[in-house]
């Protein structure tokens, strides 16, 4: 059972977490490089905080669903 759980967590991290991380980094780069991000650094900072919070929240919900569907929770 522990190896199955370890495998599932590894797959989740490789597929979901990595994909979400790449999307978040791409969006942050776009906002920080935009005119509004350069003129209002507080906007870029607030965007970063907001999108990372949303990413963590969504990732947690997604992991719980993943665990339920796979039968480990």
Order of alpha helices (4+ residues) and beta strands (2+ residues): alpha-alpha-alpha-alpha
